[in-house]
C-alpha cells in the first residue's frame, strides 16, 4: 500500500467527492479549468500560455513539479 493510498482511504467523503469532480473536469483535457477555494479565490489551470496575462499570479509546473512563479 502506498502512502497516498493510505491517505485517500482515511479522507472524508467530501474530499473524495472533490477529487472525483477534479478528475471529471480534467478528463476531456479542457483548455482551462476554473475552481474556487474557501477564501473566494479563483484558481485557473491551463496549458494555454496565451491567457496568462489575464491573471495576477502564475505558478508554473513542468513534468508535474513546481518550476517557478511569475507575478503580473
Secondary structure, DSSP 8 states (H G I E B T S, - for coil): --HHHHHHHHS-HHHHHHHHHHHHHHHTT-SEEEEE-TTS-EEEEES-GGGGGG-SEEEEEETTEEEEEEE-
